[in-house]
Protein backbone atom coordinates (compact mmCIF):
# COMPACT_ATOMS: atom_id res chain seq x y z
CA UNK A 1 0.00 0.00 0.00
CA UNK A 2 2.69 2.51 0.95
CA UNK A 3 4.63 1.87 -2.26
CA UNK A 4 1.55 2.59 -4.37
CA UNK A 5 1.05 5.84 -2.47
CA UNK A 6 4.68 6.77 -3.10
CA UNK A 7 4.31 6.06 -6.84
CA UNK A 8 1.21 8.27 -7.02
CA UNK A 9 3.00 11.13 -5.27
CA UNK A 10 6.25 10.95 -7.21
CA UNK A 11 4.46 10.69 -10.57
CA UNK A 12 1.68 13.16 -9.71
CA UNK A 13 -0.82 10.67 -11.06
CA UNK A 14 -3.77 8.55 -10.06
CA UNK A 15 -2.70 4.96 -9.39
CA UNK A 16 -4.75 1.77 -9.52
CA UNK A 17 -3.18 -1.17 -7.75
CA UNK A 18 -4.85 -4.53 -8.16
CA UNK A 19 -4.21 -7.74 -6.27
CA UNK A 20 -5.80 -11.13 -6.33
CA UNK A 21 -7.42 -12.85 -3.38
CA UNK A 22 -7.26 -16.43 -2.19
CA UNK A 23 -4.51 -19.02 -2.15
CA UNK A 24 -2.64 -21.32 -4.47
CA UNK A 25 -0.02 -23.97 -3.67
CA UNK A 26 2.69 -21.28 -3.45
CA UNK A 27 1.20 -18.23 -1.78
CA UNK A 28 -1.72 -16.54 -0.09
CA UNK A 29 -3.12 -13.35 -1.66
CA UNK A 30 -4.77 -10.79 0.64
CA UNK A 31 -6.55 -8.59 -1.90
CA UNK A 32 -6.48 -4.88 -1.02
CA UNK A 33 -6.85 -3.50 -4.52
CA UNK A 34 -6.60 0.29 -4.23
CA UNK A 35 -7.26 3.53 -6.10
CA UNK A 36 -4.95 6.35 -4.97
CA UNK A 37 -4.94 10.03 -5.84
CA UNK A 38 -1.83 12.06 -6.83
CA UNK A 39 -1.32 13.22 -3.24
CA UNK A 40 -1.24 9.65 -1.91
CA UNK A 41 -4.76 9.59 -0.49
CA UNK A 42 -6.61 6.29 -0.82
CA UNK A 43 -9.83 6.88 -2.77
CA UNK A 44 -11.09 3.30 -2.74
CA UNK A 45 -10.02 0.07 -1.04
CA UNK A 46 -11.44 -3.32 -2.02
CA UNK A 47 -10.42 -4.91 1.27
CA UNK A 48 -10.10 -8.68 1.37
CA UNK A 49 -13.23 -9.42 -0.64
CA UNK A 50 -13.73 -9.99 -4.34
CA UNK A 51 -15.48 -7.05 -5.96
CA UNK A 52 -15.29 -3.84 -7.90
CA UNK A 53 -14.10 -0.47 -6.64
CA UNK A 54 -14.43 2.89 -8.27
CA UNK A 55 -13.74 6.55 -7.62
CA UNK A 56 -14.31 9.80 -9.43
CA UNK A 57 -11.11 11.36 -10.76
CA UNK A 58 -10.89 15.15 -10.59
CA UNK A 59 -8.74 16.14 -13.56
CA UNK A 60 -9.10 19.88 -12.88
CA UNK A 61 -7.70 19.36 -9.36
CA UNK A 62 -4.90 17.23 -10.83
CA UNK A 63 -3.91 20.03 -13.23
CA UNK A 64 -3.98 22.58 -10.41
CA UNK A 65 -1.83 20.31 -8.21
CA UNK A 66 0.71 19.80 -11.01
CA UNK A 67 0.87 23.55 -11.68
CA UNK A 68 1.51 24.24 -7.97
CA UNK A 69 4.27 21.60 -7.82
CA UNK A 70 5.80 21.42 -11.32
CA UNK A 71 8.63 18.98 -10.56
CA UNK A 72 7.63 16.70 -13.44
CA UNK A 73 8.85 19.45 -15.77
CA UNK A 74 12.35 18.96 -14.29
CA UNK A 75 12.28 15.31 -15.38
CA UNK A 76 11.15 16.19 -18.89
CA UNK A 77 13.84 18.83 -19.39
CA UNK A 78 16.60 16.45 -18.27
CA UNK A 79 17.59 18.55 -15.22
C-alpha positions, 0 to 999 in steps of 0.5 A: 500500500505505501509503495503505491502511495509513493508512486502516485505522489512521485508521478503526480498521477492517479494509481490503480493497484490490483491484487488477487485474493485467495490461495494457491499452492505457493502463496496466499493473496490478501486482496487490497486493490486500491485507487490512490490520488496524486497526493497519496490519499486512498480513494477506494479500497477493495479490502479482502473481498472480491469485488469492484471499486471505483472513484471519481477522478478530478482532472481539474484538481490534478492540473492545479496540483501539477501547476503548484508543484511542477517537478515533473517538468524537471524530469522532462527537461533532463535537469 
